[in-house]
């Protein structure tokens, strides 16, 4: 065996998050729960944020504990800059530091182009502001403590492609134009911040899920969307677990500014 081979980390070591601390926003939601479990299962201590302390604490208590990991809940309102600052400060106070950020939270709007108001559209885009403020705080924290960080933005296949109008006819859930604009902006922000923060040892990547409808979503819409997918089915939350651990860990140490798409081949059409 060569000297370089003896010194290189093994695959289990690359994916191991033991001793790392991850802050996950939107962690009490449908996909956020799976993302949080994945990081916890990989050995990380996870800080879950919610606008409600009791809900955050409950979600944190349900996470698996590996080794000496310790999970926490903090209050953070994604749409309030002051709350974001307070939430990050609280997370650092209870966990000691933050190595990984999963920028998953956002406030939903369902009105489509036909009836969305200017105020609703602007409110939806304010999610990007919260995403940026939070990422910047984690970058500053990493610089101040002299360590790197992995920041994972949550995008969407709808930040890359348009939706099929016939899939959303006569169903209560639309494919909002403001959501498409938001997720396209998140992807562009990822690339921009990645090149500015690379010198600080802060990696910024995007995880873009495809169709992962929650159980409450209209079965009619799910059937239509399944017919549009090359794999002819919807994604299951656990199918994002490997992707988020990959982006959070040293397994992706030479990646920044990338967009990892998990969409069952949707964007390959």
C-alpha positions as CSV (number, residue, x, y, z in Angstrom):
1,X,0.0,0.0,0.0
2,X,1.3,3.4,-0.9
3,X,2.0,6.1,1.6
4,X,-0.9,8.3,0.3
5,X,-3.3,5.4,0.5
6,X,-2.3,4.7,4.1
7,X,-2.9,8.4,5.0
8,X,-6.2,8.9,3.3
9,X,-9.5,8.7,5.3
10,X,-11.7,5.7,4.8
11,X,-15.3,6.0,3.5
12,X,-16.8,5.5,7.0
13,X,-14.5,8.3,8.3
14,X,-15.5,10.6,5.5
15,X,-19.2,10.3,6.3
16,X,-18.8,10.4,10.1
17,X,-20.2,13.5,11.8
18,X,-19.1,12.6,15.3
19,X,-18.3,15.7,17.3
20,X,-20.0,18.0,14.7
21,X,-22.9,20.3,15.5
22,X,-25.7,20.9,13.0
23,X,-28.3,23.6,13.0
24,X,-31.4,22.6,11.0
25,X,-34.2,25.0,10.3
26,X,-37.6,23.7,9.4
27,X,-36.6,20.6,11.2
28,X,-40.1,19.8,12.5
29,X,-41.5,19.6,9.0
30,X,-42.1,16.7,6.7
31,X,-38.6,16.7,5.0
32,X,-36.8,18.5,7.9
33,X,-37.4,15.6,10.2
34,X,-35.7,13.2,7.9
35,X,-32.8,15.6,7.3
36,X,-32.3,16.0,11.1
37,X,-32.5,12.2,11.7
38,X,-29.8,11.6,9.0
39,X,-27.4,14.0,10.6
40,X,-28.0,12.6,14.1
41,X,-27.6,9.0,12.8
42,X,-24.2,10.1,11.3
43,X,-23.1,11.1,14.8
44,X,-23.8,14.9,14.9
45,X,-25.4,16.8,17.7
46,X,-28.4,18.5,16.1
47,X,-30.0,21.9,17.1
48,X,-33.5,22.1,15.8
49,X,-35.1,25.4,15.4
50,X,-38.8,26.3,15.5
51,X,-40.9,29.4,16.2
52,X,-42.2,27.4,19.2
53,X,-39.7,26.3,21.9
54,X,-41.8,23.3,23.1
55,X,-42.1,22.0,19.5
56,X,-38.4,22.3,18.9
57,X,-37.6,20.6,22.2
58,X,-40.0,17.7,21.4
59,X,-38.5,17.2,18.0
60,X,-35.0,17.2,19.4
61,X,-35.9,14.7,22.0
62,X,-37.1,12.3,19.3
63,X,-33.7,12.2,17.5
64,X,-31.4,9.2,17.8
65,X,-28.3,9.8,19.9
66,X,-25.0,8.4,18.8
67,X,-22.1,8.3,21.3
68,X,-21.8,11.6,23.2
69,X,-24.1,13.6,20.9
70,X,-26.6,16.0,22.5
71,X,-29.6,17.5,20.7
72,X,-31.3,20.8,21.5
73,X,-34.2,22.9,20.5
74,X,-34.1,26.7,19.9
75,X,-36.5,29.4,18.9
76,X,-35.9,31.0,15.5
77,X,-38.4,32.8,13.2
78,X,-37.1,32.6,9.6
79,X,-39.0,35.8,8.6
80,X,-37.6,38.0,11.4
81,X,-33.9,39.1,11.3
82,X,-33.8,39.8,15.0
83,X,-35.2,36.3,15.8
84,X,-32.6,34.7,13.5
85,X,-29.7,36.5,15.4
86,X,-31.2,35.5,18.7
87,X,-31.7,31.9,17.6
88,X,-28.2,31.5,16.3
89,X,-26.8,33.0,19.6
90,X,-29.0,30.5,21.5
91,X,-27.9,27.6,19.4
92,X,-24.2,28.5,20.0
93,X,-24.8,28.9,23.7
94,X,-26.5,25.5,24.2
95,X,-24.4,23.5,21.7
96,X,-21.0,25.3,22.0
97,X,-20.6,25.9,18.3
98,X,-22.2,25.2,14.8
99,X,-20.3,23.3,12.1
100,X,-23.2,22.6,9.8
101,X,-26.2,24.6,8.7
102,X,-29.2,23.1,6.9
103,X,-31.1,26.1,5.6
104,X,-34.4,24.3,5.2
105,X,-37.1,26.6,6.8
106,X,-39.4,28.7,4.8
107,X,-42.9,30.2,5.1
108,X,-45.3,28.9,2.4
109,X,-47.6,30.7,0.1
110,X,-50.0,28.8,-2.2
111,X,-51.5,31.6,-4.4
112,X,-50.4,31.2,-8.0
113,X,-49.9,33.7,-10.7
114,X,-53.6,34.3,-11.2
115,X,-54.3,35.7,-7.8
116,X,-51.1,36.1,-5.8
117,X,-50.9,39.7,-4.5
118,X,-47.8,41.9,-4.5
119,X,-47.6,41.6,-0.8
120,X,-47.8,37.8,-0.9
121,X,-45.1,37.6,-3.6
122,X,-42.8,39.9,-1.7
123,X,-43.4,38.0,1.5
124,X,-42.5,34.7,-0.2
125,X,-39.2,36.2,-1.5
126,X,-38.4,37.3,2.1
127,X,-37.6,33.7,2.8
128,X,-34.4,34.3,0.7
129,X,-33.5,37.2,3.0
130,X,-33.8,34.9,6.1
131,X,-31.8,32.2,4.3
132,X,-29.0,34.7,3.6
133,X,-29.0,36.3,7.0
134,X,-28.7,32.9,8.7
135,X,-26.0,31.7,6.4
136,X,-24.0,34.9,6.9
137,X,-24.2,34.5,10.7
138,X,-22.9,30.9,10.5
139,X,-20.1,32.0,8.2
140,X,-19.1,34.8,10.6
141,X,-19.2,32.3,13.5
142,X,-16.9,29.9,11.6
143,X,-14.4,32.7,10.9
144,X,-14.4,33.9,14.5
145,X,-13.8,30.5,16.0
146,X,-11.2,29.7,13.3
147,X,-13.0,26.6,11.9
148,X,-14.8,25.8,8.7
149,X,-18.4,25.2,8.1
150,X,-20.7,23.4,5.7
151,X,-23.8,25.4,4.7
152,X,-26.5,23.5,2.9
153,X,-29.2,25.5,1.2
154,X,-32.5,23.8,0.4
155,X,-33.5,24.4,-3.2
156,X,-36.0,22.5,-5.4
157,X,-36.3,21.1,-8.8
158,X,-38.6,24.0,-9.4
159,X,-35.7,26.3,-9.0
160,X,-34.4,24.7,-12.3
161,X,-37.5,23.8,-14.3
162,X,-41.1,24.9,-14.8
163,X,-44.0,22.8,-13.6
164,X,-46.6,21.0,-15.8
165,X,-49.8,23.1,-15.6
166,X,-52.0,20.0,-16.2
167,X,-50.6,18.4,-13.1
168,X,-52.1,21.1,-10.9
169,X,-55.6,21.5,-12.5
170,X,-58.5,21.5,-10.0
171,X,-56.4,20.5,-7.0
172,X,-56.0,22.6,-3.8
173,X,-52.3,22.8,-4.0
174,X,-50.9,24.9,-6.8
175,X,-47.3,25.4,-8.0
176,X,-46.8,29.0,-6.9
177,X,-44.8,31.3,-9.2
178,X,-43.3,33.0,-6.1
179,X,-42.0,29.6,-4.9
180,X,-40.3,29.1,-8.3
181,X,-38.7,32.5,-8.1
182,X,-37.6,31.9,-4.5
183,X,-35.9,28.6,-5.2
184,X,-34.2,29.9,-8.3
185,X,-32.9,32.7,-6.2
186,X,-31.6,30.2,-3.6
187,X,-29.6,28.4,-6.2
188,X,-28.1,31.6,-7.5
189,X,-27.3,32.7,-3.9
190,X,-25.6,29.4,-3.3
191,X,-23.2,29.9,-6.1
192,X,-22.5,33.5,-5.2
193,X,-21.7,32.8,-1.5
194,X,-19.7,29.7,-2.3
195,X,-17.1,31.7,-4.3
196,X,-16.9,34.5,-1.8
197,X,-16.6,32.3,1.3
198,X,-14.4,29.5,0.0
199,X,-11.3,31.3,1.3
200,X,-12.8,31.1,4.8
201,X,-13.1,27.4,4.7
202,X,-16.9,27.7,4.5
203,X,-18.5,25.5,1.8
204,X,-22.0,26.4,0.5
205,X,-23.9,23.8,-1.5
206,X,-27.5,23.4,-2.5
207,X,-29.7,20.3,-2.0
208,X,-32.6,20.3,-4.5
209,X,-35.4,17.8,-3.8
210,X,-37.8,16.8,-6.5
211,X,-41.4,15.7,-5.8
212,X,-41.7,14.7,-2.1
213,X,-45.3,15.5,-1.3
214,X,-46.5,15.3,2.3
215,X,-49.3,12.8,3.1
216,X,-51.9,15.5,3.2
217,X,-51.3,16.5,-0.4
218,X,-54.1,15.7,-2.9
219,X,-53.9,12.1,-4.2
220,X,-55.1,13.4,-7.6
221,X,-52.1,15.6,-7.8
222,X,-49.7,12.9,-6.6
223,X,-51.0,10.6,-9.3
224,X,-50.5,13.2,-12.0
225,X,-47.0,14.1,-10.8
226,X,-46.1,10.4,-10.7
227,X,-46.9,10.1,-14.4
228,X,-44.5,12.9,-15.2
229,X,-41.6,11.3,-13.4
230,X,-39.2,9.0,-15.2
231,X,-39.3,6.7,-12.1
232,X,-43.1,7.0,-12.0
233,X,-43.3,7.6,-8.3
234,X,-42.8,10.3,-5.7
235,X,-39.8,10.6,-3.4
236,X,-39.7,9.2,0.1
237,X,-38.2,11.5,2.8
238,X,-35.5,9.0,3.8
239,X,-34.2,9.2,0.2
240,X,-32.7,12.6,1.1
241,X,-30.8,11.3,4.1
242,X,-27.7,10.1,2.2
243,X,-27.5,13.4,0.2
244,X,-27.6,15.7,3.2
245,X,-25.0,13.6,5.1
246,X,-22.8,13.7,2.0
247,X,-23.0,17.5,1.7
248,X,-22.5,18.0,5.5
249,X,-19.5,15.7,5.8
250,X,-15.9,15.5,4.5
251,X,-17.2,13.2,1.8
252,X,-17.9,16.3,-0.1
253,X,-14.9,18.3,1.1
254,X,-13.9,19.4,-2.5
255,X,-17.5,20.6,-3.4
256,X,-18.8,24.1,-3.0
257,X,-21.3,26.0,-5.1
258,X,-22.8,22.7,-6.3
259,X,-26.4,21.8,-6.6
260,X,-27.2,18.2,-5.7
261,X,-30.6,17.2,-7.3
262,X,-32.6,14.4,-5.9
263,X,-35.7,14.3,-8.1
264,X,-36.1,10.8,-9.5
265,X,-34.8,12.0,-12.9
266,X,-37.4,14.8,-13.2
267,X,-35.0,17.4,-14.4
268,X,-33.4,15.0,-16.9
269,X,-36.3,15.2,-19.2
